[in-house]
Amino acid sequence: MKIKRFLVMALVIFVGYLLQFGLFANSPLIDTVPNILLIITVSFGFMKGKNQGMAIGFACGLLLDIVSMSSVGFHMIILIILGYMTGALHQWMYSDYIVFPLIVTTFSSLIYGMYLYVFQFLIRNRLDFVYYLLHVILPEVIYTVILTSLIYQILSFINYKLEMTERRSATKFV
């Protein structure tokens, strides 16, 4: 059943990509694009653990690197790290309540925004951090956290259905 999980995860990542770069990027209502691929990485890291979080972070980061045409590995590194960190929380926190994933997504989005600031702006001597924080990082964090409350429930349902299918097939096999 790992093939089924792989295919479903690939579909989830592709739909997240379409939402982030299709629907939300072209929305005239908001100036900032919520980071759907970050939500997917953090959610599955939080639900399934470190290995799943890093694998999803690798796939989402590679997709972001390809789309942004930056050097391969720039987004991948931070999403793998965030997938690992949120996967480490899998053992300590109960993933069915929405409060913990919202808090984890908030901090992950802040870390992601700071990473982008340091390696895309600060290195090029653009030192206006307050402007970047107020006009780029915080609006993206707010939209990402708002969408996390909806997307996490959908991803949790998908994960539940996949686990039930895997359990059913494991009992039939034995």
C-alpha positions in Angstrom: 0.0 0.0 0.0 3.0 2.3 0.0 2.4 2.9 -3.7 -1.1 4.2 -3.0 0.2 6.5 -0.2 3.0 7.8 -2.6 0.5 8.5 -5.4 -2.0 10.2 -3.0 0.9 12.3 -1.6 2.0 13.3 -5.1 -1.5 14.3 -5.9 -1.8 16.3 -2.7 1.4 18.1 -3.4 0.4 18.8 -7.0 -3.0 20.2 -5.9 -1.2 22.3 -3.3 1.1 23.6 -6.0 -1.9 24.5 -8.2 -3.6 26.3 -5.4 -0.5 28.2 -4.4 0.7 29.3 -7.8 -2.6 29.2 -9.7 -5.5 30.3 -7.6 -3.9 32.3 -4.8 -1.1 33.8 -6.9 -3.7 35.3 -9.3 -6.2 36.4 -6.7 -6.8 40.1 -6.9 -8.0 40.2 -3.3 -4.7 39.6 -1.5 -1.2 40.8 -2.2 0.5 37.9 -0.5 0.4 34.3 -1.5 -0.2 31.8 1.4 2.4 29.0 1.4 0.3 25.9 0.8 3.3 23.7 0.2 4.6 24.7 3.7 1.2 23.7 5.2 1.4 20.3 3.5 5.0 19.7 4.7 4.2 20.8 8.3 0.9 19.0 8.4 2.3 15.6 7.3 5.4 16.0 9.4 3.1 16.7 12.4 0.8 13.8 11.6 3.3 11.1 10.5 6.7 11.9 11.9 10.2 12.9 10.9 10.7 10.7 7.9 7.4 11.6 6.3 7.9 15.3 7.0 11.3 15.2 5.5 10.1 13.3 2.4 7.2 15.7 1.8 9.5 18.7 2.5 12.0 17.3 -0.1 9.2 17.0 -2.7 7.6 20.4 -1.9 11.0 22.1 -1.7 12.1 20.6 -5.1 8.9 21.8 -6.7 9.4 25.3 -5.2 13.0 25.4 -6.5 11.9 24.4 -10.0 9.1 27.0 -10.0 11.1 29.8 -8.6 14.1 29.0 -10.9 16.5 29.5 -8.0 19.3 27.2 -7.3 18.1 23.6 -6.6 18.1 23.1 -2.9 17.4 26.6 -1.6 13.7 25.9 -0.7 14.3 22.2 -0.3 16.8 22.7 2.6 14.4 24.8 4.7 11.4 22.6 4.0 13.3 19.4 4.9 14.4 21.0 8.1 10.9 22.2 8.9 9.5 18.8 8.1 12.0 17.2 10.4 11.3 19.7 13.3 7.6 19.3 13.0 8.0 15.5 12.7 9.9 15.5 15.9 6.8 17.0 17.6 4.7 14.1 16.3 5.7 12.0 19.4 4.9 14.6 22.0 1.7 16.3 20.7 -1.7 14.9 19.7 -2.3 15.7 16.1 -6.1 15.5 16.0 -6.6 18.9 17.7 -6.2 21.9 15.4 -4.6 24.2 18.0 -1.1 22.6 17.9 -0.8 22.4 14.1 -1.8 26.1 13.9 0.9 27.0 16.4 3.5 24.9 14.7 2.5 26.3 11.3 2.8 29.8 12.6 6.3 29.3 13.9 7.3 27.3 10.8 6.0 30.1 8.5 8.0 32.7 10.6 11.1 30.6 10.3 10.6 30.2 6.6 10.1 34.0 6.1 13.2 34.7 8.2 15.2 32.2 6.1 14.1 33.9 2.9 14.9 37.3 4.3 18.4 36.3 5.4 19.4 34.5 2.2 17.6 36.6 -0.4 17.7 40.1 1.0 20.1 40.5 3.9 23.0 39.0 2.0 22.4 41.6 -0.7 22.6 44.4 1.9 18.9 45.2 2.0 18.7 45.9 5.7 15.1 47.2 6.1 13.9 44.2 8.2 10.9 46.0 9.7 9.5 46.7 6.3 10.0 43.1 5.1 8.5 41.8 8.4 5.4 44.0 8.2 4.8 43.8 4.4 5.9 40.3 3.5 6.4 37.9 6.4 3.5 38.8 8.6 0.8 38.9 5.9 2.0 35.5 4.6 2.0 34.1 8.1 -1.5 35.3 8.7 -2.9 33.9 5.4 -1.0 30.7 5.8 -2.3 30.1 9.3 -5.9 31.0 8.3 -5.7 28.4 5.5 -4.1 25.9 7.8 -7.3 25.6 9.8 -9.1 24.4 6.6 -6.3 22.5 4.8 -5.1 20.6 7.9 -8.6 19.1 8.4 -8.6 17.9 4.8 -5.1 16.5 5.1 -6.0 14.8 8.3 -9.0 13.2 6.7 -6.9 12.0 3.8 -4.3 10.6 6.2 -7.0 8.9 8.2 -8.5 7.2 5.1 -5.0 6.1 4.0 -4.2 4.6 7.4 -7.6 2.8 7.4 -6.9 1.3 4.0 -3.4 0.3 5.0 -4.7 -1.4 8.2 -7.4 -3.2 6.2 -4.9 -4.5 3.7 -2.5 -5.5 6.5 -5.2 -7.6 8.2 -6.1 -9.3 5.0 -2.5 -10.1 4.3 -2.0 -11.8 7.7 
